[in-house]
Amino acid sequence: MSTVRAHVGDRLLLARHEQAYRVGVVLAVSHADGSPPYRVRWLDDGRETLVFPGEGARIEPGQSSVRRSAGASVVGAGTTRTGR
């Protein structure tokens, strides 16, 4: 089993049932290599929890991760500055 890797702003999807996922936004990553645990805010109830994702978890890049890879610097969770 491979370990998931995440960045602040990514979405964490945890399999709940056959095709349903619980979705959360990664607020903090504990390790520089992007490995768990993650501080996550769940979109269904707004609660924040510390998560060690298991089998069936997926990470989808958030806007901040996509922009960071395009050369923008991250100012804060979900906020970027492009130098304009």
Secondary structure, DSSP 8 states (H G I E B T S, - for coil): -------TT-EEEEE-SSS-EEEEEEEEESSTT--S-EEEEETTT--EEEE---TT-EEE--HHHHHHHTT-EEEETTEEE---
